[in-house]
Structures are given as structure tokens and as C-alpha cells.
């Protein structure tokens, strides 16, 4: 469900690009990135993860990340 929502959001918004990693095929990369639960969404070093990531929670997380990036400029 999270992947479907992310794909919809990315299609509507050009501020983000989507990269998926199969953590079963690349467990060392997941560990290196600090991914302990799937699904997980990562923007820079910030992570959102949980068993049920609903659209509003994902959108809030991405909005916070965009605001943080704007604040750094």
C-alpha cells in the first residue's frame, strides 16, 4: 500500500524521486541505512516506517521534509 501511495504522490509532485530497495535481497544496505522495519520511507537521513503507512501520514512526512529543505536554503 505504501508503494502505491508513494507512486501516486511522486506522479503529482516533482520534488521527490522514488528509489525502491528489496531489503530481502540487500539486507546489508538496509542495515547500513538503519532500516529495521518495512515498509520504510527515507528522505536524506529521516525515516518513516510502520506496518500501516496511510496516505495522510506519508504526505505529512514528505511535507515536513520539504519544509526542512526549504529552511536550509
Secondary structure as a PSIPRED ss2 file (coil, helix, strand):
# PSIPRED VFORMAT (PSIPRED V4.0)

   1 X C   1.000  0.000  0.000
   2 X H   0.000  1.000  0.000
   3 X H   0.000  1.000  0.000
   4 X H   0.000  1.000  0.000
   5 X H   0.000  1.000  0.000
   6 X H   0.000  1.000  0.000
   7 X H   0.000  1.000  0.000
   8 X H   0.000  1.000  0.000
   9 X H   0.000  1.000  0.000
  10 X H   0.000  1.000  0.000
  11 X H   0.000  1.000  0.000
  12 X H   0.000  1.000  0.000
  13 X C   1.000  0.000  0.000
  14 X C   1.000  0.000  0.000
  15 X C   1.000  0.000  0.000
  16 X C   1.000  0.000  0.000
  17 X C   1.000  0.000  0.000
  18 X C   1.000  0.000  0.000
  19 X C   1.000  0.000  0.000
  20 X C   1.000  0.000  0.000
  21 X C   1.000  0.000  0.000
  22 X C   1.000  0.000  0.000
  23 X C   1.000  0.000  0.000
  24 X C   1.000  0.000  0.000
  25 X C   1.000  0.000  0.000
  26 X C   1.000  0.000  0.000
  27 X H   0.000  1.000  0.000
  28 X H   0.000  1.000  0.000
  29 X H   0.000  1.000  0.000
  30 X H   0.000  1.000  0.000
  31 X H   0.000  1.000  0.000
  32 X H   0.000  1.000  0.000
  33 X H   0.000  1.000  0.000
  34 X C   1.000  0.000  0.000
  35 X C   1.000  0.000  0.000
  36 X C   1.000  0.000  0.000
  37 X C   1.000  0.000  0.000
  38 X C   1.000  0.000  0.000
  39 X C   1.000  0.000  0.000
  40 X E   0.000  0.000  1.000
  41 X E   0.000  0.000  1.000
  42 X E   0.000  0.000  1.000
  43 X E   0.000  0.000  1.000
  44 X C   1.000  0.000  0.000
  45 X C   1.000  0.000  0.000
  46 X E   0.000  0.000  1.000
  47 X E   0.000  0.000  1.000
  48 X E   0.000  0.000  1.000
  49 X E   0.000  0.000  1.000
  50 X C   1.000  0.000  0.000
  51 X C   1.000  0.000  0.000
  52 X C   1.000  0.000  0.000
  53 X C   1.000  0.000  0.000
  54 X C   1.000  0.000  0.000
  55 X H   0.000  1.000  0.000
  56 X H   0.000  1.000  0.000
  57 X H   0.000  1.000  0.000
  58 X H   0.000  1.000  0.000
  59 X H   0.000  1.000  0.000
  60 X H   0.000  1.000  0.000
  61 X H   0.000  1.000  0.000
  62 X H   0.000  1.000  0.000
  63 X H   0.000  1.000  0.000
  64 X H   0.000  1.000  0.000
  65 X H   0.000  1.000  0.000
  66 X H   0.000  1.000  0.000
  67 X H   0.000  1.000  0.000
  68 X H   0.000  1.000  0.000
  69 X H   0.000  1.000  0.000
  70 X H   0.000  1.000  0.000
  71 X H   0.000  1.000  0.000
  72 X H   0.000  1.000  0.000
  73 X C   1.000  0.000  0.000
